């Protein structure tokens, strides 16, 4: 064998080796997972999270079209569509399922039986009935939670500092247990801050518009947007309505502030999907959901949009600017 033939042979072996490893780790067959997102497919924030999930799986050796098939479905905030998509995906015979938001997770859990499920960005997983214990979920469901119920009071306090004239604060939520938990903690903090808290419950885009029109009819109002599938699916619409009605608002994720919202305090949602890819990898290699603890974020980030503050006539306190992880000018 001459030198050129040897190089060609070694090059071919190098090219083929990763696929061989992938085939081995998938047990010699293509594995399949179903993912139901609480976003419309056109929503860029959902696509950022999906891309992060895909890329992390690829880094872990799972190559679409080779050893894994990922079936993504986008349900937005429509419960009927979520259920129909769950049934559709189950018919494809997945090895496990992935969900994001409480609404999607609740419906998937009722449909999947004993199939493993990894949830992403849910609130109060115990109170919502997804698991009975965070350290040892015990069943077939585990994943990544977002905020503790006490965050409602924290958002209220931060919003009060940003918009001190706001004597009324509305909390826009979907009426599910964890969102009600945010409402309770905010209600406990409101008297200390001399704020009247208003319960704004919404189920869809029409109710969001009505809530804004009603709440903004009175002056000096500010808004907290709680994390839920309805808010995810209508994020751009909510930011636009807040601008139209000149309502200062705090949001749970940075993508709201980057889209023109006043401020956000939360965590990196895309990073949670990377972490979820790690759990999917472990499960496909034989790990049981019961042995994978539910995890909460350990780092939170504050994003402030100075441009929006200026439009609203707000002077952002210097200490908030100094605390911010990102200031948009």
C-alpha positions as CSV (number, residue, x, y, z in Angstrom):
1,X,0.0,0.0,0.0
2,X,1.5,3.4,-1.0
3,X,1.3,6.6,1.1
4,X,-1.6,8.1,-0.8
5,X,-3.7,4.9,-0.4
6,X,-2.9,4.8,3.3
7,X,-4.0,8.5,3.8
8,X,-7.2,7.8,1.8
9,X,-7.9,4.8,4.0
10,X,-7.2,6.6,7.2
11,X,-9.3,9.6,6.1
12,X,-12.2,7.3,5.3
13,X,-11.9,5.6,8.7
14,X,-12.0,9.0,10.4
15,X,-15.1,10.0,8.5
16,X,-16.9,6.8,9.3
17,X,-15.9,6.5,12.9
18,X,-18.3,9.0,14.5
19,X,-21.3,7.4,12.7
20,X,-20.2,4.0,14.0
21,X,-20.0,5.4,17.5
22,X,-23.5,6.9,17.1
23,X,-24.9,3.7,15.9
24,X,-23.4,1.9,18.9
25,X,-24.8,4.3,21.4
26,X,-28.3,4.2,19.9
27,X,-28.3,0.4,20.2
28,X,-28.0,-0.1,16.4
29,X,-31.3,1.6,15.6
30,X,-32.6,5.1,15.1
31,X,-34.1,6.5,18.3
32,X,-37.1,8.7,18.2
33,X,-38.3,11.6,20.4
34,X,-41.3,13.8,20.2
35,X,-41.2,17.4,21.3
36,X,-44.3,19.6,21.9
37,X,-43.6,23.3,22.2
38,X,-45.9,25.9,23.7
39,X,-45.0,28.3,20.9
40,X,-46.2,28.9,17.4
41,X,-43.7,27.5,14.9
42,X,-43.1,31.1,13.6
43,X,-42.2,32.4,17.1
44,X,-38.4,33.2,17.0
45,X,-38.0,32.6,20.7
46,X,-39.3,29.0,20.4
47,X,-36.9,28.4,17.5
48,X,-33.9,29.7,19.5
49,X,-34.7,27.1,22.1
50,X,-35.3,24.3,19.6
51,X,-32.0,25.1,17.9
52,X,-30.2,25.0,21.3
53,X,-31.7,21.6,22.0
54,X,-30.7,20.2,18.6
55,X,-27.2,21.5,18.8
56,X,-26.6,20.1,22.2
57,X,-27.9,16.7,21.2
58,X,-25.5,16.8,18.2
59,X,-22.6,17.6,20.6
60,X,-23.6,14.5,22.6
61,X,-23.4,12.3,19.5
62,X,-27.1,12.2,18.4
63,X,-27.2,13.1,14.7
64,X,-30.6,13.7,13.0
65,X,-31.1,11.4,10.0
66,X,-28.5,9.0,11.4
67,X,-29.2,7.7,14.9
68,X,-32.0,9.9,16.0
69,X,-35.3,11.3,14.7
70,X,-36.7,14.4,16.4
71,X,-40.4,15.2,15.7
72,X,-41.2,18.8,16.7
73,X,-44.7,20.0,17.0
74,X,-45.9,23.6,17.8
75,X,-49.1,24.0,19.7
76,X,-49.0,27.6,20.9
77,X,-51.6,28.0,23.7
78,X,-54.3,25.8,22.3
79,X,-55.1,22.9,24.7
80,X,-57.1,21.0,22.0
81,X,-54.2,21.2,19.6
82,X,-51.7,20.1,22.3
83,X,-53.7,17.0,23.0
84,X,-54.1,16.2,19.3
85,X,-50.4,16.6,18.7
86,X,-49.6,14.4,21.7
87,X,-51.7,11.6,20.2
88,X,-50.1,12.1,16.8
89,X,-46.6,11.8,18.2
90,X,-47.4,8.8,20.3
91,X,-48.6,7.1,17.1
92,X,-45.1,7.5,15.7
93,X,-43.7,5.3,18.5
94,X,-41.2,7.6,20.2
95,X,-38.7,6.5,22.9
96,X,-39.5,9.5,25.0
97,X,-41.3,12.9,24.9
98,X,-40.2,16.5,25.7
99,X,-42.5,19.3,26.7
100,X,-42.3,23.0,27.6
101,X,-44.6,25.0,29.9
102,X,-47.1,23.7,32.5
103,X,-50.0,23.6,30.0
104,X,-48.2,21.4,27.5
105,X,-46.7,19.2,30.3
106,X,-50.1,18.6,32.0
107,X,-51.7,17.4,28.8
108,X,-48.8,15.3,27.7
109,X,-48.6,13.6,31.1
110,X,-52.2,12.6,30.8
111,X,-51.6,11.0,27.4
112,X,-48.2,9.2,27.5
113,X,-48.8,6.5,30.1
114,X,-45.5,5.1,31.3
115,X,-43.4,6.7,28.5
116,X,-40.5,8.9,29.8
117,X,-41.2,12.7,29.7
118,X,-38.7,15.5,30.1
119,X,-40.3,18.9,30.9
120,X,-38.6,22.3,30.4
121,X,-39.5,25.6,31.9
122,X,-42.4,24.6,34.2
123,X,-43.3,26.2,37.5
124,X,-43.9,24.4,40.8
125,X,-43.5,20.8,39.4
126,X,-44.7,19.3,42.7
127,X,-47.8,21.5,43.1
128,X,-48.6,20.9,39.5
129,X,-48.6,17.2,40.0
130,X,-45.7,16.4,37.7
131,X,-43.5,14.8,40.4
132,X,-43.8,14.0,44.1
133,X,-40.2,14.7,44.9
134,X,-37.6,16.9,43.3
135,X,-34.6,14.8,44.2
136,X,-36.1,11.5,43.2
137,X,-39.1,12.1,40.9
138,X,-40.1,8.4,41.4
139,X,-42.2,8.2,38.2
140,X,-41.5,8.5,34.5
141,X,-41.4,12.3,34.5
142,X,-38.5,14.7,35.3
143,X,-37.0,17.9,33.9
144,X,-36.2,21.5,34.5
145,X,-38.3,24.0,36.5
146,X,-38.3,27.8,36.2
147,X,-39.3,29.9,39.1
148,X,-40.2,29.4,42.8
149,X,-43.6,30.9,43.8
150,X,-41.8,33.6,45.8
151,X,-40.7,35.2,42.5
152,X,-44.0,37.0,42.3
153,X,-43.0,39.2,45.2
154,X,-39.5,39.7,43.7
155,X,-40.9,40.9,40.4
156,X,-43.2,43.3,42.2
157,X,-40.4,44.8,44.2
158,X,-38.2,45.3,41.1
159,X,-41.0,46.8,39.1
160,X,-41.8,49.2,42.0
161,X,-38.2,50.5,41.9
162,X,-38.3,50.9,38.1
163,X,-41.8,52.6,38.0
164,X,-42.3,54.2,41.4
165,X,-45.4,56.1,40.3
166,X,-47.3,52.9,39.6
167,X,-49.8,52.5,42.5
168,X,-51.6,49.7,40.6
169,X,-49.8,46.6,39.4
170,X,-51.5,44.0,37.3
171,X,-50.3,40.4,37.3
172,X,-51.1,38.8,33.9
173,X,-51.3,35.0,34.4
174,X,-52.8,31.8,33.1
175,X,-54.9,30.4,35.9
176,X,-52.8,27.3,36.7
177,X,-51.4,26.4,40.2
178,X,-47.9,27.9,39.8
179,X,-49.1,31.1,38.3
180,X,-51.6,31.4,41.2
181,X,-48.6,30.9,43.5
182,X,-46.9,33.9,41.9
183,X,-50.0,35.9,42.5
184,X,-50.1,34.9,46.2
185,X,-46.5,35.9,46.8
186,X,-47.0,39.2,45.0
187,X,-50.2,39.8,47.0
188,X,-48.3,39.3,50.2
189,X,-45.7,41.8,49.2
190,X,-48.1,44.4,47.8
191,X,-49.3,46.1,51.1
192,X,-45.6,46.6,52.2
193,X,-45.0,48.4,48.9
194,X,-48.3,50.3,49.1
195,X,-49.4,48.8,45.8
196,X,-52.9,47.6,44.7
197,X,-52.4,44.3,43.0
198,X,-54.8,43.4,40.2
199,X,-55.4,39.8,39.1
200,X,-55.4,39.7,35.3
201,X,-56.3,36.1,34.2
202,X,-56.0,35.3,30.5
203,X,-56.5,32.2,28.3
204,X,-55.7,33.6,24.8
205,X,-54.8,36.6,22.7
206,X,-58.3,38.1,22.8
207,X,-58.4,38.0,26.6
208,X,-54.9,39.6,26.7
209,X,-56.1,42.5,24.6
210,X,-59.2,42.9,26.8
211,X,-57.1,42.8,29.9
212,X,-54.7,45.5,28.6
213,X,-57.6,47.8,27.5
214,X,-59.4,47.4,30.9
215,X,-56.3,47.8,33.0
216,X,-54.8,50.7,31.1
217,X,-58.1,52.6,31.3
218,X,-57.0,53.9,34.7
219,X,-53.7,55.8,35.2
220,X,-50.4,54.8,36.9
221,X,-50.6,51.1,36.2
222,X,-47.7,48.7,35.8
223,X,-47.6,45.1,34.8
224,X,-46.0,41.7,35.7
225,X,-46.2,39.0,33.0
226,X,-46.0,35.5,34.6
227,X,-44.4,32.6,32.7
228,X,-46.9,30.3,31.0
229,X,-47.8,29.0,27.6
230,X,-50.3,31.8,26.8
231,X,-47.6,34.4,27.5
232,X,-45.0,32.4,25.5
233,X,-47.3,32.1,22.5
234,X,-48.2,35.8,22.5
235,X,-44.9,37.4,23.7
236,X,-44.5,39.9,20.8
237,X,-48.2,40.8,21.1
238,X,-47.9,41.5,24.8
239,X,-44.8,43.7,24.3
240,X,-46.6,45.6,21.6
241,X,-49.7,46.1,23.7
242,X,-47.6,47.3,26.6
243,X,-46.0,49.9,24.3
244,X,-49.4,50.9,22.8
245,X,-51.0,51.5,26.2
246,X,-47.8,52.9,27.8
247,X,-47.7,50.4,30.6
248,X,-44.3,49.7,32.2
249,X,-43.9,45.9,32.5
250,X,-41.5,43.3,33.9
251,X,-41.2,40.0,32.2
252,X,-39.8,36.5,33.1
253,X,-37.4,36.1,30.2
254,X,-34.8,38.3,28.4
255,X,-36.4,37.9,25.0
256,X,-39.3,40.1,26.1
257,X,-36.9,43.0,27.0
258,X,-34.9,42.4,23.8
259,X,-38.1,42.7,21.8
260,X,-38.9,46.1,23.4
261,X,-40.2,45.3,26.9
262,X,-39.1,47.5,29.7
263,X,-37.2,44.9,31.8
264,X,-36.9,41.2,32.5
265,X,-35.7,39.1,35.4
266,X,-35.3,35.4,34.7
267,X,-32.9,32.8,33.4
268,X,-31.6,31.7,30.0
269,X,-34.5,29.6,28.5
270,X,-32.4,28.3,25.7
271,X,-29.8,27.0,28.2
272,X,-32.5,24.9,29.9
273,X,-33.2,23.2,26.6
274,X,-29.4,22.4,26.4
275,X,-29.7,20.8,29.9
276,X,-32.8,18.9,28.7
277,X,-30.8,17.5,25.9
278,X,-28.4,16.1,28.5
279,X,-31.3,14.3,30.2
280,X,-32.5,13.0,26.9
281,X,-29.1,11.6,26.2
282,X,-28.9,9.9,29.5
283,X,-32.4,8.4,29.1
284,X,-31.6,7.1,25.6
285,X,-28.6,5.4,27.1
286,X,-30.7,3.7,29.8
287,X,-31.1,6.1,32.7
288,X,-34.5,6.2,34.4
289,X,-36.3,9.5,34.9
290,X,-36.7,8.6,38.6
291,X,-32.9,8.8,39.0
292,X,-32.6,12.2,37.4
293,X,-33.5,15.0,39.8
294,X,-35.7,18.0,38.8
295,X,-33.4,21.0,38.6
296,X,-34.1,24.7,39.1
297,X,-32.0,27.5,37.5
298,X,-29.0,28.6,39.6
299,X,-28.4,31.9,37.8
300,X,-30.9,34.7,37.1
301,X,-30.3,37.7,34.8
302,X,-31.7,41.2,34.8
303,X,-32.1,42.9,31.5
304,X,-33.1,46.6,31.2
305,X,-34.3,48.4,28.1
306,X,-33.3,52.1,28.5
307,X,-34.8,53.0,25.1
308,X,-38.2,51.8,26.3
309,X,-37.8,53.5,29.7
310,X,-37.1,56.8,27.9
311,X,-40.3,56.4,25.8
312,X,-42.3,55.7,28.9
313,X,-40.8,58.7,30.7
314,X,-39.0,56.7,33.3
315,X,-35.6,57.4,34.8
316,X,-33.9,54.1,35.4
317,X,-32.2,54.2,38.9
318,X,-28.4,54.0,38.7
319,X,-28.3,51.0,41.1
320,X,-30.6,49.0,38.7
321,X,-28.4,49.8,35.8
322,X,-25.4,48.7,37.8
323,X,-27.1,45.4,38.8
324,X,-28.3,44.7,35.2
325,X,-26.6,41.8,33.3
326,X,-27.5,43.6,30.1
327,X,-28.6,47.2,29.4
328,X,-30.2,47.8,26.0
329,X,-29.7,51.4,24.8
